[in-house]
Amino acid sequence: MSGASIDLLAQAVAFLAVFTLGISVAVYLLMDLRHRQQLQRQARRVTLAAHLIPPLTPQALHTLWSRCNRASRKILEEILTDRCRLAEGEERSGAAQFLMGIGIYDRWLQEIRQGRKSRRAQAARKLGYVHDRRGVEALVAAAGDSYALVRLAVALSLGRLKDPAGLPGLIHLAQGRTKTIPDLTLAAALAACAEGCSSLIAGLLRAPHVQTRVIGAWALSEVADETSLPALSDAIRDPDPEVRAKVARALGRVPEERSLNLLSALARDPVPFVRVRALDALGKQKSSAAEPLVLGGLDDHMPEVRNRAAAALRQIYGMKAGLIAKVHAAGSRRSFNTLISEWERAGFLHTLVAGLITRDWVRFVETQETIRVLIAAGMTQALVNMVLVFPGVKVRLRLLRLLVAEPRANVMADLLALIGRPGCDPRVAQAIRKVAVMSPPISSADIKSDTV
């Protein structure tokens, strides 16, 4: 390489170094300037907020507005918008009245119709903080906007306003199958606006697109009432299982005989999670007429369905001891185990054993009979543990008498094992020893037959 080429390369490197240094300095100065501007803006915002201490009178707001320059007015607009979004009562209404009275609200209405993309999206978001019929109408019209962020802001704002007049816009969005708005957002907005008038959105269940029907069923699951029953009745035969599942949840809000019949059909649906939703809805209705259907679900081949059926029985009757005997008499071990397992999560055994010391004679007799059923079903280990841990000694002794009155081969061995365990009350230990002396010895054949 010649000397001239080397000099030229060195000059180019030096130029690039100087240029890079200059760019770095420029960027630093711009960032510093931006940071200073942000600090000044935040300081101005704090100063203006200090003048907005409740109660806010219109005269004080107008006086403060007249003293502000353009930049400060923009900050004040942001503060008042936040008050409309976060505050309650008179503070919120005062801020909203000022925004409308000073012309800011009218500017939002103009921007959502004629502004640039970002302006339309901001205006749609802000209109959701101040309830006014003009704003609702503007938001409904903007539901057909070509910009996705505007449509998202429209859905959120109409949901906040909770005005039935906004339903046409939300229904338009739901039928548009847009991917920019989550289904949950649309369903929540529809439910918020359709509270007390669910029939206005029931038509979504007849839409040709599955996503629209799912959104409609989702919304109805929060606000369904008697007026939406015709549409729900047709929707139980929808080809999509997610729609049927959400329809089941919606029917749970309608405590009528007709809804009970519809839920009965869904409780036999071929898809398991539809049956789960149907049983959950039957439990929430707390109708004793659903008992045969729920008992049938207790023997379903899917564990999730059986667990939901057991939970539904608890919702309908509470943990009624008589149900234990009924399920045990039906002969299905799977149903019996599921019921006990689900109820035990709510402390069934503790509640049951506590009935041994009640002054209610009917409950006392029912408690004894249920404990005998549990012993006959082989749940002796759990009951033996209750002899050790139940707070009342009197209850422990009564439970001990029930256990030894209908002995199984392994009960005495389990009871004797309690004597050496920490926490065993001396009176209980003495009673166990006394029973052990009076009981005949247990042979290996007895244990084998008991295990079988």
N, C-alpha and C positions, 0 to 999 in steps of 0.2 A: 504494500500500500504506500502511495506517495505521501510526501510531507504535506502537500496541499489538501489531500483528502482527510488526513488526520486533523489538520487545523479546522477544516469545515465541520467534521464530526464533533470536535471539542466545542465549537461555537454553538452547534445545535443542542448539545447537552446542556451547556450553560444557559441557553435561551429557555429550554424546557424547565430547568431548575428555577429560574427567575419567574417564569410564567406560573409554575405550580405554587411558588411562594406567594405570588400576588393573589392567586385564586384563594389560597388558604386564608390569607389576611382578610380578603373581601368577605368570605363566608363567615369568618369569626366576627367581623364588624356587623354584618347583617344579623347574625344570631344574637349578638349583644344588643343590638337595637331592638330586635323583636322581643327579647326578654324584658328590656326596660319598658317597652310599650305595654306588655302584659302586666307587669307590676303596677304601672300607672293605672291601667284599666281596673285591676283588682282593687287598688286603693280607692279609686273613684266609686266602684261598686259598693265597697264597705261604707263609704261616706254617705252615699245615697240611701242605702238600706237603713242607716241609722236615723234618717229622717222619716222612715216609714213605720214607726212604732205604732201598733194599734192603740186606740181605735183610729182608723183612717177616715177622715172626713173628706168629702169631695172638694171643699174649699182648699184644704191643705194640699191635696194632690195637685190641683190646678195651679196653686201658687208655686209649688216645687217644679212643676212642668214648665211654667213660664220662665223660670230662672235658669233652665238647663240649655246647653248648646246641643247641636245635632248629635254628637257622640254620646253625651250624657243622657239624652232622651232615648237613644237606642239601648243603653244600659238599663235605664229605668223601665223600659218596656220589657226587658228580659226579667227584671226583678218582679214586676207585676204579673207577668205570665207564670212565673214560678209560684207566686202566691195563689193564683187561680188553680194551679196543679196540686199544691201541697196543703194549703190552708183550708180551714173549715169555717162555716158560719158567716158572721158579719165581715170578717176580714176578707174572705174569699169573694163574697158578693160585692163588697166595696171596690175591690180591685177589678172585678169583671165590669161593673158599671162604669168605672173610669175608662177602661180600655174601649168600651163601646162609645162612651160620650165624647172622648177626645179624638175619635176617628181612626184609631189603630185597628179596631175590629173590621171596619169597612175596608181598610187597606188589605187585611188578610183575605177578605172575600174577593177583592179584585185580583190579588196575586194568585189565588188558587185557580182562577179562571184564565188569566192572561199572563202570568209570570213565567219566568224560565223554569227549567226542570227543578233545580234546587229550591227556588222560591216557592213553587207549587207544593213541593213536599213539606217544606217548613210551615207554610200556611195551613196545609191539611193537618199537620200535627198540632199546631197551636189552636185551631178551631175546636179541637176536642177538649180544651180546658175551659171553655166558656159556653154555657148552654144557651142557644138562641135558635129559633126556627130557621132564620136565614142561613146560619152556619150548617144546620142539618141538611137543608136543601142543597147547599153548595157542595157538601161532602158526598151526597148521593149522586149529584151530577158528575163529580170527579171520580166516581167508581169506575168509569169507563176510560180513565186517563191512560195514555200509552206508556207512561213512565212507571216502572214497577214500584219504585219507592213511594210514589204518590199513592198508588193503590194500597200498599201496606199501611201508610199513614192514615188513609181513609178508614180502613178496617179497625185500626186501633182507636181512632178518635170516635167513630160511631159506637164502638163498644163501651168507651168511657161515658159517652153522653146518655146511653141507655134509653134512647127515645125510639118508640115504635115507628116513627116517621122515617127512621134511618134504615128500616128493614129492606126496602127495595134496592138500595145500594149494596147491602151485604148479600142479598140473594143474588144479585148480578155478579158479585165477586165469587160466590160459591159455585155458580153455574159456569164461570169462566175457566175453572180447573187450573188456576194459576199456581205455579210452583214457588212463587216468591212469597206467598203468604202461607204460613203453616196451617194445617187443618185445624189444630187445636185453637189457634188464634181466631179463625173464622167462626168456629163452633161457639167459643166463649162469647164473641161479640154478638152472634145471633141470639144466644140464650139471654144475654143481658138486655137486648132490645125487645125480646119476645116474652118477657116475664108478664104473665097474666093474659097473654093473647097468643098462645102457642099455635093456634090454628093457622096463623099467618105464615108460618114457616113449614107447616106440615106438607105442603106441596113439594118440598125438596125430596121427600121420600119416593116420589114418582118420577124423579129426574132420570134421563137415560144413562147418565154416567155414574159409575160406582162411587167415585170420589165425592160427588155432590150428595149422593144418598147417605154416605157415611157421615159427612159433615152435618147434614140435616138431622140424622138420627142422634148424633153426638149432642147437638144443641137441644133436641127434644128430651134427651135423657136428663137434662137439668130443669126443664120448665114444663114438661108435659102435663096436661090436665084432661078433663073429660072432652073438651072440644077437639082434641087431636086424636081421639080414639079411632075414628073411621080410617084415617091414614095409617095409624099404627096397626090396625087390624089387617090391612092389606100387606103391610111390610113384613109381617111374620113369615111370609112365603118368599121373601126376597132371595135371589140366588146367591148373594154374597153373605157369608157367615158373620162378618164384622158388622154389617147392617143389622142382622137379626139379633146379634148380641147387644147392640146399643138400643135396639127397640125393646128388648127385654128389660133393660135398665130403665127406660122411659116408662114402661108399663108399671113398674114398681111404684111410680109416683101417683098412680090412679087407683085408689082403693075402691074398685067397683067389681061387681060379679062378672061383668064382661071382661075386664082386664084379667081377672083370675083365670077365666077360661083360655084366654090367649096365652097366658104364661104357662098354663098346663101343656099346651101344644109345644111351646118352646122348651119346656123341661124334658121333652122327649126328642129333642133335635138330635140329628146324627153327629153333630160337631160338639165335642166335649165342652169347649169354653162357652158355647151358647147355653148349654145346660147349666153351667156354673152361674152365668149371669141370671138365668131364669130363676134358679133356686135362691140366689141372693135377693132378687126382687120379691119373691114369695116370703122370704124371711122378713124383709122390711115392711111388707103389708101387714104382718102379724095376724093373719086370718087363720082361724082353726080349721076352716074348710080346706086349707091346703095340706093338712096333715098327711092324708094318704099318699099324695104325690111326693111330699118331702121324704116320707118313710121309704118310698120306692127308690128315691135318689140315694138313700143311705146304702143301698146294695149295688150301686153302679160299679161297672168294671174299672172306671177311672178313679184313682185316689183323690184327685182334685174335686171331682163332683161329689164324692162321698163326704169329704171334709166340709164342703159348702152346705150340703144337706144337714149335717150335724149342727153347723153354726146356725142354719135357718131354724131348726127345731128350738135351739136355745133362744133365738129372737122371738119366736112365737109363744113359747110357754115359759121361758126361763129354764133353769135346770131342774125341771120337774122330775122327781124321783120315780114317779109312776111310769114314765116313758122307758126307763131302764128295764123294768119288768116286761113291758110290751115288746120291746126290741129283742130282749133275750128269749121271750116265748116264741117269736117268729122263727127262731132257729138258725139265723144267719150269723155265724161268728164274725164275718167280715163287717157286717153292719154294727154289731155290738162293740167290737174293738174300735171302730171309727168313732162311734158316739162317745165312748169313754175317753178316748185320746183327745178329741176336740174339746169336750167339756172340761177335762182336767186342766187345760190351759187357762181356764177361768176359775180354777180352784174348786172343782166339783166335789172331790173327796173330802176336803176340809169342811165345805159347807154341809155336806151330807152328814158327816160324823158329828158335827155340832148339833144336829137335830136330836142327838141322844140325851141332851140335857134341857131340851125345850119344855115349856109348860103347856104347849099346844099338844093335846093328846093325839089328835089326828096326825099331826106331823111326826110325833114320836113313833107311832105305830108304823107309819109309812117308811120312816127312816130304818127301822128294824127290818122290815120286809125287804127293802132295797139292799141293805147290807147282806142279808141272807142270799139274795139273788147274786150279788157280787161274789160271795164265797162259793156258791154253787158253780159260778162261771170260772172259778179258778183264780180270782184276783186277790188271793190271800196275802201275797208278799206286800202289796201296796197297803193293805189294811194292817198288817203286822207293823209296818213302818209307822203308821198313824198311832199305834199303841205307844211307840217310842217318842214321837215328836209333838203330838197334839198338846196344846197348852194346859188343858184341864185334866187333872188326875181322875176326877170322877168320870169323865167321858172315856178316858183310857180304860178304866176298869170295866165299864159297861161294854165297850167294844171287845175287850178281852173275853168277857163272858159269851158274847155272840160268836166269837171265833172258835172257842172250845166247845160250844154247844152243838155245832155241826162240824166235827173235826174232819180234816183231810190229813192224809198220812204225813205230809211235810210241815203242817202248821206248828206242831209242838216243837219240832227241831228249830224252826225259825223263831219261835217265842223264846226258847231257852237261850238262843244266841243273843237275845236282847239284854240278858241279865248283865253280861260283862261289858256292855257298850256304855260309853260316857253319856250322861244325860238320862239314864234309865232311873226313874223314880223308885226309891226303896219299897214303897207300897206296891207298885206294879211288879217289881222283882219278886216280892214275897208272894203275891197272888199267882205269879207264873210258877214258882216252886211248888206251891200248894196244889195247883192243877196238875203239875207234872207227876207228883206223888200219886194222885188219884187216877191218872190216865194209865191204860195198859201199855206195855212196851210196843214199839213199832218194829215190825219185821221188814226184811228186805222185800218180801213179796208185796207187802202193803205199799211200800214206796214205789215199786215197779208198777203196780196196778194203778196207783194214783197218777203216776207220770203219764201212763197210757191214757 
